């Protein structure tokens, strides 16, 4: 998916910034603000942040955003200004490969939007579409294809509506959303083909176990069966089928125990997969959180640094995702 064009969601400013924008683009610097009224300075700063993002000066853009959203008087920021700044931060976090921080920014942006009473305005819907597009990008990247498809569908419908009213502003993002939906459909087809391959492999190794053989062959077939079941579970997670994911990871763990090996890295990975599946089931989310919490000591004892980070992000991201879903339901 292509990165969100933040200018498409940029709010309508209260003051004319034509001269200020020309100065920013020619010098690459924030114009002198001495003697200007605070609302004018704010609009100038917003324009400067957009310039920094488009100019790929990420560090400077992040500093400017954080200065505005964390300032002591940030409650004086217009809601659409504040929500766009959080959306910009979300976009930068996605580019930096930090999905958990990106979700935190999405939550903050949506909290601002929920305070707005008029939800049919162009700026409001543009920002909502941008948040949904970014959420789809996060979930597509992290393997949650089902959720990504739903979010992208909502974003695309909003962009279609917006482009019909303002083609110059939204046609590019509509095209991005259509291209992304094609990618996700192709990805889903590929997932189905890979799943069929793993299902055939699972049947083969299950048949080998039922036929029996020497200890070495049985152990080899058992190990291969565990790997195949894990792969099926992973594909189910990507397709958003939590119930089947739980089934495959549970089977994989059961066969893994039959190998009689000490609790190790493979058990940890399979258990994390099981927890991810449980998180997709509304009535099992508490069990998923409890399982993840119990896995942290094992991950640390095994010095599995990547898995420690994954578990911590899942525990943090669970709350963010639930909050985002609640906020979106309130808006729609």
SULDA-V535319 format. One record per run of one state. SS is the DSSP state (hx for helix, st for strand, lp for the rest). FROM is the first residue (numbers start at 0). TO is the last residue. If there is no record, write none. Layout:
# SULDA-V535319
SS|FROM|TO  SS|FROM|TO
This chain:
# SULDA-V535319
lp|0|4  hx|5|8  lp|9|16  hx|17|26  lp|27|36  hx|37|53  lp|54|56  hx|57|68  lp|69|72  hx|73|75  lp|76|77  hx|78|94  lp|95|97  hx|98|113  lp|114|120  hx|121|140  lp|141|143  hx|144|164  lp|165|165  hx|166|210  lp|211|213  hx|214|237  lp|238|240  hx|241|257  lp|258|263  hx|264|278  lp|279|280  hx|281|300  lp|301|303  hx|304|330  lp|331|331
